[in-house]
Amino acid sequence: MSDHNLTNKLNLETAKIDWCELERYFAAGKAIYVAPSLDLIEVAKTLHADDTAQLQQWMNNQQVNPVSDQQALSFASENAQVWALVLAPWVLVQAVQQD
């Protein structure tokens, strides 16, 4: 799949969703937090390409990690809406930035 086609596919699979709809993925250990400083689509493309060096760098910088219990609790208590992108078996999750 070309980079352009992959980007389009990932864009179509990205949506705002209430955190409560993703709690089962969190419970299964499949929800991955992406820091707001990163582009969600670029992270998904990196994961798709299995670029372990880049992923490890982001993980070391606490920019990409499994959603923590504290993050999940915060999302739930705030009834947060998040950006979600499914890249099976993972669901990438990023907080919606408030203007």
A tleap script that builds the chain and sets N, CA, C and O, in Angstrom:
source leaprc.protein.ff14SB
mol = sequence {
  NMET SER ASP HIE ASN LEU THR ASN LYS LEU
  ASN LEU GLU THR ALA LYS ILE ASP TRP CYS
  GLU LEU GLU ARG TYR PHE ALA ALA GLY LYS
  ALA ILE TYR VAL ALA PRO SER LEU ASP LEU
  ILE GLU VAL ALA LYS THR LEU HIE ALA ASP
  ASP THR ALA GLN LEU GLN GLN TRP MET ASN
  ASN GLN GLN VAL ASN PRO VAL SER ASP GLN
  GLN ALA LEU SER PHE ALA SER GLU ASN ALA
  GLN VAL TRP ALA LEU VAL LEU ALA PRO TRP
  VAL LEU VAL GLN ALA VAL GLN GLN CASP
}
set mol.1.N position { 0.849 -1.176 0.000 }
set mol.1.CA position { 0.000 0.000 0.000 }
set mol.1.C position { 0.894 1.237 0.000 }
set mol.1.O position { 1.840 1.335 0.782 }
set mol.2.N position { 0.584 2.166 -0.875 }
set mol.2.CA position { 1.394 3.382 -0.945 }
set mol.2.C position { 1.191 4.224 0.315 }
set mol.2.O position { 0.194 4.084 1.023 }
set mol.3.N position { 2.156 5.095 0.572 }
set mol.3.CA position { 2.091 5.970 1.741 }
set mol.3.C position { 0.830 6.828 1.699 }
set mol.3.O position { 0.166 7.021 2.718 }
set mol.4.N position { 0.508 7.339 0.514 }
set mol.4.CA position { -0.679 8.187 0.351 }
set mol.4.C position { -1.954 7.394 0.657 }
set mol.4.O position { -2.839 7.883 1.359 }
set mol.5.N position { -2.045 6.167 0.126 }
set mol.5.CA position { -3.225 5.338 0.375 }
set mol.5.C position { -3.344 4.963 1.848 }
set mol.5.O position { -4.442 4.949 2.404 }
set mol.6.N position { -2.209 4.658 2.475 }
set mol.6.CA position { -2.223 4.322 3.898 }
set mol.6.C position { -2.686 5.523 4.721 }
set mol.6.O position { -3.495 5.376 5.638 }
set mol.7.N position { -2.177 6.699 4.398 }
set mol.7.CA position { -2.585 7.912 5.111 }
set mol.7.C position { -4.089 8.130 4.979 }
set mol.7.O position { -4.762 8.427 5.966 }
set mol.8.N position { -4.616 7.983 3.769 }
set mol.8.CA position { -6.059 8.147 3.556 }
set mol.8.C position { -6.855 7.121 4.348 }
set mol.8.O position { -7.856 7.462 4.978 }
set mol.9.N position { -6.416 5.866 4.319 }
set mol.9.CA position { -7.099 4.793 5.049 }
set mol.9.C position { -7.114 5.095 6.547 }
set mol.9.O position { -8.146 4.957 7.203 }
set mol.10.N position { -5.973 5.505 7.078 }
set mol.10.CA position { -5.891 5.803 8.510 }
set mol.10.C position { -6.747 7.010 8.885 }
set mol.10.O position { -7.374 7.024 9.943 }
set mol.11.N position { -6.772 8.018 8.022 }
set mol.11.CA position { -7.628 9.184 8.274 }
set mol.11.C position { -9.094 8.783 8.356 }
set mol.11.O position { -9.838 9.291 9.195 }
set mol.12.N position { -9.506 7.867 7.480 }
set mol.12.CA position { -10.897 7.415 7.481 }
set mol.12.C position { -11.229 6.586 8.718 }
set mol.12.O position { -12.393 6.484 9.104 }
set mol.13.N position { -10.219 6.000 9.334 }
set mol.13.CA position { -10.427 5.152 10.504 }
set mol.13.C position { -10.194 5.898 11.819 }
set mol.13.O position { -10.143 5.285 12.886 }
set mol.14.N position { -10.055 7.204 11.737 }
set mol.14.CA position { -9.826 8.038 12.917 }
set mol.14.C position { -11.104 8.806 13.236 }
set mol.14.O position { -11.736 9.375 12.347 }
set mol.15.N position { -11.474 8.816 14.512 }
set mol.15.CA position { -12.695 9.524 14.899 }
set mol.15.C position { -12.615 9.952 16.357 }
set mol.15.O position { -11.876 9.378 17.156 }
set mol.16.N position { -13.398 10.976 16.680 }
set mol.16.CA position { -13.593 11.345 18.083 }
set mol.16.C position { -14.606 10.367 18.667 }
set mol.16.O position { -15.619 10.047 18.044 }
set mol.17.N position { -14.310 9.906 19.867 }
set mol.17.CA position { -15.192 8.936 20.513 }
set mol.17.C position { -15.135 9.154 22.019 }
set mol.17.O position { -14.119 9.600 22.553 }
set mol.18.N position { -16.215 8.841 22.689 }
set mol.18.CA position { -16.230 8.937 24.146 }
set mol.18.C position { -15.343 7.838 24.724 }
set mol.18.O position { -15.381 6.692 24.277 }
set mol.19.N position { -14.545 8.207 25.724 }
set mol.19.CA position { -13.631 7.247 26.346 }
set mol.19.C position { -14.362 5.987 26.805 }
set mol.19.O position { -13.830 4.882 26.694 }
set mol.20.N position { -15.573 6.153 27.318 }
set mol.20.CA position { -16.303 4.991 27.844 }
set mol.20.C position { -16.475 3.901 26.787 }
set mol.20.O position { -16.607 2.726 27.132 }
set mol.21.N position { -16.475 4.274 25.508 }
set mol.21.CA position { -16.590 3.292 24.424 }
set mol.21.C position { -15.296 2.503 24.228 }
set mol.21.O position { -15.296 1.458 23.576 }
set mol.22.N position { -14.211 2.994 24.781 }
set mol.22.CA position { -12.903 2.350 24.597 }
set mol.22.C position { -12.417 1.614 25.840 }
set mol.22.O position { -11.355 0.991 25.819 }
set mol.23.N position { -13.183 1.683 26.912 }
set mol.23.CA position { -12.721 1.087 28.168 }
set mol.23.C position { -12.440 -0.408 28.047 }
set mol.23.O position { -11.540 -0.916 28.714 }
set mol.24.N position { -13.187 -1.117 27.214 }
set mol.24.CA position { -12.936 -2.561 27.069 }
set mol.24.C position { -11.590 -2.825 26.407 }
set mol.24.O position { -10.942 -3.830 26.699 }
set mol.25.N position { -11.161 -1.929 25.517 }
set mol.25.CA position { -9.840 -2.081 24.898 }
set mol.25.C position { -8.740 -1.787 25.918 }
set mol.25.O position { -7.692 -2.432 25.925 }
set mol.26.N position { -9.000 -0.803 26.774 }
set mol.26.CA position { -8.063 -0.517 27.856 }
set mol.26.C position { -7.945 -1.732 28.773 }
set mol.26.O position { -6.840 -2.138 29.134 }
set mol.27.N position { -9.079 -2.306 29.146 }
set mol.27.CA position { -9.078 -3.465 30.047 }
set mol.27.C position { -8.330 -4.650 29.437 }
set mol.27.O position { -7.748 -5.459 30.159 }
set mol.28.N position { -8.348 -4.750 28.112 }
set mol.28.CA position { -7.655 -5.842 27.420 }
set mol.28.C position { -6.192 -5.512 27.137 }
set mol.28.O position { -5.467 -6.328 26.566 }
set mol.29.N position { -5.754 -4.305 27.540 }
set mol.29.CA position { -4.366 -3.912 27.299 }
set mol.29.C position { -4.085 -3.520 25.863 }
set mol.29.O position { -2.939 -3.579 25.418 }
set mol.30.N position { -5.115 -3.120 25.131 }
set mol.30.CA position { -4.975 -2.796 23.707 }
set mol.30.C position { -5.034 -1.302 23.405 }
set mol.30.O position { -4.889 -0.907 22.248 }
set mol.31.N position { -5.245 -0.466 24.417 }
set mol.31.CA position { -5.331 0.985 24.208 }
set mol.31.C position { -3.948 1.603 24.394 }
set mol.31.O position { -3.312 1.435 25.434 }
set mol.32.N position { -3.499 2.313 23.378 }
set mol.32.CA position { -2.171 2.927 23.369 }
set mol.32.C position { -2.329 4.445 23.362 }
set mol.32.O position { -2.978 5.007 22.480 }
set mol.33.N position { -1.732 5.098 24.350 }
set mol.33.CA position { -1.797 6.551 24.464 }
set mol.33.C position { -0.757 7.198 23.557 }
set mol.33.O position { 0.400 6.779 23.517 }
set mol.34.N position { -1.189 8.227 22.828 }
set mol.34.CA position { -0.300 9.023 21.979 }
set mol.34.C position { -0.348 10.458 22.497 }
set mol.34.O position { -1.418 11.062 22.571 }
set mol.35.N position { 0.804 10.994 22.852 }
set mol.35.CA position { 0.889 12.353 23.387 }
set mol.35.C position { 0.374 13.371 22.369 }
set mol.35.O position { 0.521 13.171 21.164 }
set mol.36.N position { -0.228 14.458 22.850 }
set mol.36.CA position { -0.744 15.494 21.958 }
set mol.36.C position { 0.330 16.140 21.081 }
set mol.36.O position { 0.015 16.720 20.042 }
set mol.37.N position { 1.579 16.044 21.487 }
set mol.37.CA position { 2.663 16.639 20.701 }
set mol.37.C position { 2.968 15.854 19.426 }
set mol.37.O position { 3.698 16.334 18.559 }
set mol.38.N position { 2.409 14.645 19.312 }
set mol.38.CA position { 2.652 13.812 18.136 }
set mol.38.C position { 1.433 13.796 17.229 }
set mol.38.O position { 0.305 14.003 17.677 }
set mol.39.N position { 1.674 13.547 15.951 }
set mol.39.CA position { 0.608 13.396 14.970 }
set mol.39.C position { 0.110 11.952 15.040 }
set mol.39.O position { 0.876 11.014 14.818 }
set mol.40.N position { -1.163 11.782 15.346 }
set mol.40.CA position { -1.742 10.452 15.521 }
set mol.40.C position { -1.560 9.583 14.274 }
set mol.40.O position { -1.248 8.398 14.384 }
set mol.41.N position { -1.750 10.163 13.107 }
set mol.41.CA position { -1.607 9.410 11.854 }
set mol.41.C position { -0.160 8.975 11.657 }
set mol.41.O position { 0.095 7.845 11.239 }
set mol.42.N position { 0.780 9.850 11.951 }
set mol.42.CA position { 2.198 9.491 11.795 }
set mol.42.C position { 2.597 8.371 12.752 }
set mol.42.O position { 3.388 7.498 12.395 }
set mol.43.N position { 2.056 8.395 13.955 }
set mol.43.CA position { 2.338 7.310 14.901 }
set mol.43.C position { 1.765 6.000 14.367 }
set mol.43.O position { 2.423 4.962 14.433 }
set mol.44.N position { 0.554 6.045 13.845 }
set mol.44.CA position { -0.057 4.838 13.282 }
set mol.44.C position { 0.753 4.307 12.102 }
set mol.44.O position { 0.942 3.098 11.970 }
set mol.45.N position { 1.229 5.206 11.250 }
set mol.45.CA position { 2.050 4.778 10.108 }
set mol.45.C position { 3.351 4.141 10.584 }
set mol.45.O position { 3.818 3.163 10.000 }
set mol.46.N position { 3.928 4.692 11.634 }
set mol.46.CA position { 5.163 4.148 12.196 }
set mol.46.C position { 4.921 2.763 12.789 }
set mol.46.O position { 5.733 1.855 12.611 }
set mol.47.N position { 3.816 2.607 13.485 }
set mol.47.CA position { 3.455 1.304 14.040 }
set mol.47.C position { 3.191 0.301 12.920 }
set mol.47.O position { 3.633 -0.846 12.989 }
set mol.48.N position { 2.473 0.736 11.896 }
set mol.48.CA position { 2.176 -0.121 10.744 }
set mol.48.C position { 3.458 -0.589 10.064 }
set mol.48.O position { 3.553 -1.737 9.631 }
set mol.49.N position { 4.446 0.308 9.973 }
set mol.49.CA position { 5.725 -0.021 9.330 }
set mol.49.C position { 6.648 -0.818 10.252 }
set mol.49.O position { 7.728 -1.241 9.839 }
set mol.50.N position { 6.224 -1.020 11.497 }
set mol.50.CA position { 7.019 -1.742 12.499 }
set mol.50.C position { 8.390 -1.101 12.682 }
set mol.50.O position { 9.410 -1.784 12.774 }
set mol.51.N position { 8.386 0.235 12.734 }
set mol.51.CA position { 9.620 0.998 12.946 }
set mol.51.C position { 9.920 1.005 14.445 }
set mol.51.O position { 9.596 1.959 15.152 }
set mol.52.N position { 10.540 -0.066 14.909 }
set mol.52.CA position { 10.753 -0.239 16.346 }
set mol.52.C position { 11.673 0.821 16.941 }
set mol.52.O position { 11.508 1.198 18.101 }
set mol.53.N position { 12.633 1.302 16.170 }
set mol.53.CA position { 13.549 2.325 16.696 }
set mol.53.C position { 12.788 3.607 17.034 }
set mol.53.O position { 12.980 4.181 18.106 }
set mol.54.N position { 11.924 4.053 16.120 }
set mol.54.CA position { 11.147 5.272 16.378 }
set mol.54.C position { 10.154 5.057 17.514 }
set mol.54.O position { 10.003 5.913 18.385 }
set mol.55.N position { 9.482 3.914 17.502 }
set mol.55.CA position { 8.526 3.622 18.569 }
set mol.55.C position { 9.212 3.594 19.929 }
set mol.55.O position { 8.681 4.114 20.910 }
set mol.56.N position { 10.392 2.985 19.984 }
set mol.56.CA position { 11.131 2.918 21.243 }
set mol.56.C position { 11.517 4.313 21.729 }
set mol.56.O position { 11.459 4.601 22.925 }
set mol.57.N position { 11.912 5.174 20.795 }
set mol.57.CA position { 12.262 6.553 21.165 }
set mol.57.C position { 11.051 7.260 21.770 }
set mol.57.O position { 11.166 7.914 22.807 }
set mol.58.N position { 9.903 7.131 21.130 }
set mol.58.CA position { 8.689 7.752 21.663 }
set mol.58.C position { 8.328 7.166 23.023 }
set mol.58.O position { 7.917 7.891 23.929 }
set mol.59.N position { 8.483 5.861 23.162 }
set mol.59.CA position { 8.180 5.224 24.448 }
set mol.59.C position { 9.133 5.718 25.533 }
set mol.59.O position { 8.713 5.990 26.657 }
set mol.60.N position { 10.400 5.830 25.199 }
set mol.60.CA position { 11.387 6.334 26.161 }
set mol.60.C position { 11.077 7.764 26.593 }
set mol.60.O position { 11.362 8.153 27.726 }
set mol.61.N position { 10.494 8.543 25.689 }
set mol.61.CA position { 10.133 9.934 25.970 }
set mol.61.C position { 8.720 10.071 26.546 }
set mol.61.O position { 8.213 11.182 26.700 }
set mol.62.N position { 8.089 8.935 26.863 }
set mol.62.CA position { 6.729 8.921 27.419 }
set mol.62.C position { 5.708 9.555 26.478 }
set mol.62.O position { 4.724 10.140 26.929 }
set mol.63.N position { 5.944 9.439 25.166 }
set mol.63.CA position { 5.020 10.008 24.185 }
set mol.63.C position { 4.066 8.962 23.614 }
set mol.63.O position { 2.985 9.307 23.137 }
set mol.64.N position { 4.452 7.704 23.659 }
set mol.64.CA position { 3.615 6.596 23.209 }
set mol.64.C position { 3.782 5.476 24.227 }
set mol.64.O position { 4.887 4.981 24.449 }
set mol.65.N position { 2.669 5.084 24.840 }
set mol.65.CA position { 2.689 4.031 25.861 }
set mol.65.C position { 1.292 3.457 26.016 }
set mol.65.O position { 0.313 4.087 25.617 }
set mol.66.N position { 1.192 2.273 26.590 }
set mol.66.CA position { -0.148 1.793 26.936 }
set mol.66.C position { -0.835 2.821 27.836 }
set mol.66.O position { -0.194 3.441 28.684 }
set mol.67.N position { -2.137 2.993 27.646 }
set mol.67.CA position { -2.886 3.915 28.495 }
set mol.67.C position { -2.724 3.444 29.940 }
set mol.67.O position { -2.967 2.279 30.254 }
set mol.68.N position { -2.313 4.355 30.807 }
set mol.68.CA position { -2.097 4.010 32.218 }
set mol.68.C position { -3.428 4.003 32.969 }
set mol.68.O position { -4.429 4.544 32.499 }
set mol.69.N position { -3.414 3.380 34.141 }
set mol.69.CA position { -4.605 3.396 34.992 }
set mol.69.C position { -5.008 4.830 35.321 }
set mol.69.O position { -6.193 5.162 35.324 }
set mol.70.N position { -4.020 5.674 35.598 }
set mol.70.CA position { -4.294 7.072 35.944 }
set mol.70.C position { -4.921 7.818 34.760 }
set mol.70.O position { -5.865 8.585 34.946 }
set mol.71.N position { -4.403 7.599 33.547 }
set mol.71.CA position { -4.985 8.246 32.367 }
set mol.71.C position { -6.418 7.771 32.154 }
set mol.71.O position { -7.309 8.576 31.883 }
set mol.72.N position { -6.637 6.472 32.277 }
set mol.72.CA position { -7.977 5.917 32.082 }
set mol.72.C position { -8.955 6.491 33.102 }
set mol.72.O position { -10.087 6.832 32.760 }
set mol.73.N position { -8.521 6.596 34.341 }
set mol.73.CA position { -9.366 7.164 35.391 }
set mol.73.C position { -9.690 8.624 35.090 }
set mol.73.O position { -10.825 9.064 35.274 }
set mol.74.N position { -8.701 9.366 34.632 }
set mol.74.CA position { -8.904 10.767 34.284 }
set mol.74.C position { -9.878 10.900 33.116 }
set mol.74.O position { -10.800 11.714 33.169 }
set mol.75.N position { -9.684 10.108 32.065 }
set mol.75.CA position { -10.603 10.138 30.916 }
set mol.75.C position { -12.027 9.811 31.371 }
set mol.75.O position { -12.981 10.469 30.957 }
set mol.76.N position { -12.164 8.797 32.220 }
set mol.76.CA position { -13.490 8.365 32.672 }
set mol.76.C position { -14.155 9.425 33.546 }
set mol.76.O position { -15.337 9.718 33.368 }
set mol.77.N position { -13.410 10.001 34.484 }
set mol.77.CA position { -14.000 10.982 35.401 }
set mol.77.C position { -14.396 12.272 34.691 }
set mol.77.O position { -15.298 12.980 35.136 }
set mol.78.N position { -13.719 12.574 33.589 }
set mol.78.CA position { -14.025 13.782 32.817 }
set mol.78.C position { -15.027 13.522 31.699 }
set mol.78.O position { -15.375 14.438 30.954 }
set mol.79.N position { -15.497 12.273 31.576 }
set mol.79.CA position { -16.336 11.895 30.433 }
set mol.79.C position { -15.684 12.381 29.144 }
set mol.79.O position { -16.341 12.957 28.276 }
set mol.80.N position { -14.390 12.141 29.037 }
set mol.80.CA position { -13.584 12.702 27.954 }
set mol.80.C position { -13.931 12.112 26.597 }
set mol.80.O position { -14.277 10.938 26.459 }
set mol.81.N position { -13.823 12.975 25.614 }
set mol.81.CA position { -13.841 12.542 24.232 }
set mol.81.C position { -12.392 12.498 23.783 }
set mol.81.O position { -11.616 13.405 24.085 }
set mol.82.N position { -12.024 11.443 23.061 }
set mol.82.CA position { -10.651 11.273 22.599 }
set mol.82.C position { -10.660 10.972 21.108 }
set mol.82.O position { -11.666 10.544 20.541 }
set mol.83.N position { -9.507 11.209 20.491 }
set mol.83.CA position { -9.307 10.732 19.133 }
set mol.83.C position { -8.923 9.268 19.237 }
set mol.83.O position { -8.105 8.901 20.081 }
set mol.84.N position { -9.494 8.435 18.399 }
set mol.84.CA position { -9.163 7.012 18.398 }
set mol.84.C position { -8.907 6.557 16.971 }
set mol.84.O position { -9.578 6.980 16.029 }
set mol.85.N position { -7.930 5.695 16.841 }
set mol.85.CA position { -7.575 5.140 15.542 }
set mol.85.C position { -7.290 3.655 15.751 }
set mol.85.O position { -6.409 3.289 16.528 }
set mol.86.N position { -8.035 2.812 15.060 }
set mol.86.CA position { -7.858 1.371 15.189 }
set mol.86.C position { -6.792 0.906 14.214 }
set mol.86.O position { -6.885 1.128 13.007 }
set mol.87.N position { -5.785 0.258 14.764 }
set mol.87.CA position { -4.746 -0.400 13.978 }
set mol.87.C position { -4.578 -1.762 14.649 }
set mol.87.O position { -3.678 -1.983 15.459 }
set mol.88.N position { -5.486 -2.663 14.273 }
set mol.88.CA position { -5.625 -3.951 14.960 }
set mol.88.C position { -4.275 -4.609 15.194 }
set mol.88.O position { -3.434 -4.652 14.297 }
set mol.89.N position { -4.072 -5.119 16.394 }
set mol.89.CA position { -5.045 -5.256 17.485 }
set mol.89.C position { -5.118 -4.039 18.404 }
set mol.89.O position { -5.798 -4.085 19.429 }
set mol.90.N position { -4.442 -2.969 18.062 }
set mol.90.CA position { -4.329 -1.806 18.939 }
set mol.90.C position { -5.367 -0.745 18.625 }
set mol.90.O position { -5.879 -0.663 17.508 }
set mol.91.N position { -5.668 0.064 19.631 }
set mol.91.CA position { -6.451 1.280 19.444 }
set mol.91.C position { -5.586 2.422 19.965 }
set mol.91.O position { -5.301 2.502 21.160 }
set mol.92.N position { -5.173 3.301 19.061 }
set mol.92.CA position { -4.389 4.468 19.452 }
set mol.92.C position { -5.348 5.529 19.980 }
set mol.92.O position { -6.396 5.780 19.383 }
set mol.93.N position { -4.991 6.141 21.087 }
set mol.93.CA position { -5.856 7.096 21.777 }
set mol.93.C position { -5.079 8.381 22.013 }
set mol.93.O position { -3.940 8.356 22.478 }
set mol.94.N position { -5.711 9.510 21.687 }
set mol.94.CA position { -5.081 10.808 21.912 }
set mol.94.C position { -6.137 11.765 22.448 }
set mol.94.O position { -7.249 11.830 21.924 }
set mol.95.N position { -5.788 12.499 23.484 }
set mol.95.CA position { -6.722 13.464 24.061 }
set mol.95.C position { -7.094 14.516 23.021 }
set mol.95.O position { -6.250 14.966 22.246 }
set mol.96.N position { -8.352 14.895 23.015 }
set mol.96.CA position { -8.813 15.972 22.146 }
set mol.96.C position { -8.352 17.281 22.763 }
set mol.96.O position { -8.617 17.543 23.936 }
set mol.97.N position { -7.674 18.091 21.995 }
set mol.97.CA position { -7.171 19.376 22.491 }
set mol.97.C position { -8.305 20.385 22.561 }
set mol.97.O position { -9.042 20.587 21.596 }
set mol.98.N position { -8.429 21.014 23.722 }
set mol.98.CA position { -9.445 22.045 23.921 }
set mol.98.C position { -8.885 23.385 23.463 }
set mol.98.O position { -7.753 23.741 23.791 }
set mol.99.N position { -9.685 24.121 22.704 }
set mol.99.CA position { -9.248 25.441 22.216 }
set mol.99.C position { -9.424 26.503 23.256 }
set mol.99.O position { -9.106 27.667 23.009 }
savepdb mol mol.pdb
quit
